[in-house]
C-alpha cells in the first residue's frame, strides 16, 4: 500500500503542468477507438469519464453520445477540463459524483487505478453503485499486474514518440521524470498494481461482476482491461 508521502507525490504531480500531453492524447484516442470497436457508442448514451485528465477520451466521443460527465480530483485537471469543454452544453465538469442526475450507461476508468490506493478504489466503487444499474458498463483499463516493470512503459513511450513525431520533447520529459521525479521513476513502487484475482475479489465485494477483455484498451500489452457490471439484484439508491 502507498505511504501518505507517495499519495501526496501523485497529487502534486497531477496538479502540475509538467505532464506530457502528447502521450496522454495518443493514449486517450487509442482507448476511445478500442471501446468503439468492441462495443460501439449510441447517441443516447450517458457517459461518466472518471479520472478524465485532460479529457482526451471524452473529446473523441463528444459527438457520439448524448451527455458526458467529466470528473477528476486534481484541481489543475478540472480547470483544464472547464476551459476545454466550456462550449459544450451536453458536457458537465463535476466536483462530486452526487451531481449526476441522469442514468449513466458507460463509466470510463482509463489509466486511473495505478494512481489510487486500494482504499480509494473501494471508496470509488461504493460511490459508483448509486449511479449504475445492471445495464451500466464500466470499463477499467490500463490495470498494472504485480509483476510489471516500469521499464516497459518507458520503452513504449519512446516508440510512441518516434511514431507520432514528438520524440525530442518526450526524451526530455522521460529523462526529467526518470531522474528527478521520484513518483515517475522506473521503479513501480509508486504505482498500485493488481493481479486479476485480487481486483476481481474487490469488485465482487462491492457487487460488481467482471470479465477480462480479450483485446486490450491500452497500448501497453502487458497491462489489462476489465469490463464490469453491477449485479442485477443490488438495490439501487435512486
C-alpha positions in Angstrom: 0.0 0.0 0.0 1.2 3.5 -0.8 2.5 5.7 2.1 1.0 9.1 2.6 4.1 10.7 1.1 3.6 8.6 -2.1 0.0 9.6 -2.3 1.0 13.3 -1.9 3.6 12.9 -4.6 0.9 11.8 -7.1 -1.4 14.6 -6.0 1.3 17.1 -6.6 2.2 15.6 -9.9 -1.4 15.7 -11.3 -1.8 19.2 -10.1 1.3 20.3 -12.0 1.6 21.4 -15.7 4.6 19.1 -16.3 2.6 16.2 -17.7 3.3 15.1 -21.3 0.0 16.0 -23.1 1.2 14.3 -26.3 1.4 10.9 -24.7 -2.0 11.3 -22.9 -3.6 12.4 -26.2 -2.4 9.3 -28.0 -3.3 7.0 -25.1 -6.8 8.5 -24.8 -7.6 8.3 -28.6 -6.5 4.6 -28.5 -8.8 3.8 -25.7 -11.8 5.6 -27.3 -11.2 3.7 -30.6 -10.8 0.4 -28.8 -14.1 0.9 -26.9 -15.9 1.9 -30.1 -14.6 -1.2 -31.9 -15.6 -3.6 -29.2 -18.9 -2.1 -28.0 -19.8 1.0 -30.1 -21.5 4.2 -28.9 -25.1 5.1 -29.1 -26.4 8.6 -29.5 -28.5 8.1 -26.4 -25.5 7.1 -24.2 -24.8 9.0 -21.0 -21.1 8.7 -20.1 -19.0 9.3 -16.9 -15.3 9.8 -17.6 -13.8 9.2 -14.2 -10.3 10.5 -13.8 -10.7 12.3 -17.1 -7.3 14.1 -17.1 -7.2 16.5 -20.0 -10.4 15.0 -21.4 -8.8 13.3 -24.4 -11.2 10.3 -24.3 -14.3 12.4 -24.0 -13.2 14.8 -26.7 -13.2 11.9 -29.1 -16.7 10.8 -28.2 -18.3 14.3 -27.6 -20.3 14.0 -30.8 -21.2 10.3 -30.4 -23.2 10.4 -27.1 -26.0 12.5 -25.6 -24.3 13.6 -22.3 -20.9 13.3 -20.8 -19.8 13.8 -17.1 -16.2 14.5 -16.5 -14.6 14.0 -13.1 -11.0 14.5 -11.9 -9.9 15.0 -8.4 -7.0 17.2 -9.5 -7.8 20.9 -9.3 -5.5 21.6 -12.2 -7.1 19.0 -14.4 -10.6 20.2 -13.5 -9.6 23.7 -14.5 -8.2 22.5 -17.8 -11.4 20.5 -18.4 -13.6 23.5 -17.8 -11.6 25.5 -20.3 -11.5 22.8 -23.0 -15.2 21.9 -22.8 -16.9 25.2 -21.9 -18.6 25.5 -25.3 -20.4 22.1 -25.0 -23.8 22.2 -23.3 -24.0 18.4 -23.0 -20.7 18.1 -21.1 -20.6 18.7 -17.3 -17.4 19.0 -15.2 -18.2 17.5 -11.8 -16.9 18.4 -8.4 -18.7 15.3 -6.9 -20.4 12.2 -8.4 -23.5 13.3 -6.4 -24.1 16.0 -9.1 -25.0 13.3 -11.6 -28.8 13.4 -12.2 -29.1 11.0 -15.2 -28.8 7.3 -15.6 -25.2 6.5 -16.7 -24.8 3.9 -19.4 -21.0 3.9 -19.6 -18.3 4.6 -17.0 -14.8 5.0 -18.2 -11.9 4.5 -15.8 -8.9 4.7 -18.0 -5.4 4.7 -16.7 -6.5 5.6 -13.2 -6.2 2.7 -10.8 -2.4 2.8 -10.7 -2.5 6.2 -9.1 -5.1 5.2 -6.4 -4.7 3.4 -3.1 -6.8 0.2 -2.6 -8.9 2.2 -0.1 -9.5 4.9 -2.7 -10.6 2.2 -5.2 -13.1 0.8 -2.7 -14.5 4.2 -2.0 -14.8 4.9 -5.7 -16.7 1.6 -6.3 -19.0 2.3 -3.4 -19.9 5.7 -4.9 -20.4 4.3 -8.4 -23.0 1.8 -7.2 -25.6 4.6 -6.8 -25.4 5.7 -10.4 -25.3 2.2 -12.0 -28.0 -0.3 -13.0 -27.5 -3.8 -14.4 -27.0 -2.3 -17.9 -24.3 0.1 -17.0 -20.9 -0.9 -18.4 -17.8 0.0 -16.5 -14.5 -0.2 -18.4 -11.4 -0.3 -16.1 -8.4 -0.2 -18.4 -4.7 0.1 -18.1 -4.6 -2.1 -14.9 -1.0 -3.0 -13.9 -0.3 -6.6 -12.8 2.0 -7.2 -9.8 4.9 -8.5 -12.0 5.0 -5.4 -14.2 8.2 -3.3 -14.9 8.0 0.4 -15.4 10.8 0.0 -18.0 8.1 -1.4 -20.3 6.3 1.9 -20.1 9.5 3.8 -20.8 10.1 1.8 -24.0 6.5 2.1 -25.2 6.7 5.9 -24.7 9.9 6.1 -26.7 8.2 4.1 -29.5 5.2 6.4 -29.5 7.5 9.5 -29.6 9.1 8.1 -32.7 5.8 7.1 -34.4 4.0 10.4 -33.7 6.8 12.8 -34.1 7.4 14.2 -30.6 10.5 12.1 -29.7 12.7 15.0 -28.7 10.1 16.5 -26.3 9.4 13.1 -25.0 13.0 12.3 -24.3 13.4 15.5 -22.2 10.2 14.6 -20.3 11.2 11.0 -19.8 14.8 11.8 -18.6 13.5 14.5 -16.3 10.9 12.3 -14.7 13.2 9.3 -14.5 16.0 11.0 -12.7 14.4 14.0 -10.9 10.8 12.9 -10.1 10.6 10.1 -7.5 6.9 9.4 -8.4 7.8 8.7 -12.0 11.0 6.7 -11.6 11.4 3.4 -13.4 10.5 1.7 -10.1 6.9 0.6 -9.8 6.9 1.3 -6.0 4.8 4.4 -6.6 2.2 2.6 -8.7 -0.6 0.5 -7.4 -0.6 -3.0 -9.0 -3.3 -5.7 -9.1 -3.3 -9.3 -10.1 -6.6 -10.3 -11.7 -7.8 -12.4 -8.8 -7.1 -9.6 -6.4 -9.0 -6.9 -8.3 -11.9 -9.2 -9.2 -12.2 -10.0 -5.5 -12.5 -6.3 -4.7 -15.1 -5.8 -7.4 -17.1 -8.7 -6.1 -17.0 -7.2 -2.6 -18.9 -4.2 -4.0 -21.3 -6.4 -6.0 -19.7 -5.9 -9.4 -19.1 -8.8 -11.8 -16.3 -8.5 -14.3 -14.6 -10.1 -17.3 -11.2 -9.6 -18.8 -11.3 -8.1 -22.3 -9.5 -10.2 -25.0 -8.4 -7.0 -26.7 -6.5 -4.6 -24.6 -7.7 -1.0 -24.5 -4.2 0.4 -23.8 -1.0 0.5 -25.9 0.9 -1.4 -23.2 0.0 -5.0 -23.9 1.4 -6.2 -20.5 -1.4 -4.3 -18.8 -5.1 -5.4 -18.9 -8.7 -4.2 -19.1 -11.8 -5.3 -17.4 -15.5 -4.8 -18.3 -17.6 -4.7 -15.2 -21.4 -4.7 -14.4 -23.4 -4.2 -11.3 -25.0 -7.4 -10.0 -28.7 -7.0 -11.1 -30.1 -7.9 -7.6 -28.3 -4.9 -5.9 -30.8 -2.4 -4.6 -30.4 1.0 -6.3 -30.3 4.2 -4.3 -32.1 6.2 -7.0 
